[in-house]
Amino acid sequence: MLHGTDIDDPDQPVPVAAGELFAWARLFAELADWLDHAAEATRHDFARFFAGARSTQATAVVLAQASQRIATLLDAEGDRS
């Protein structure tokens, strides 16, 4: 449970169910794949929405990395049981 100034600590552990993390990892992977193969119209809308601050390709890479890191974390947790 977070109390007081703990909220300001980005490394503060937060309890999350493994199933929820798996769902997030899968969503990140699916979004990464979708952005990686986005049609021109989607890429244009994405660039307009984010005012050119990020590209679909760069966002897909970050999402894929986050998905892989969560999956690795879940695998490591499974190895400990």
Helices and strands as residue ranges (DSSP letters): G 4-8, H 18-36, H 40-49, H 56-80
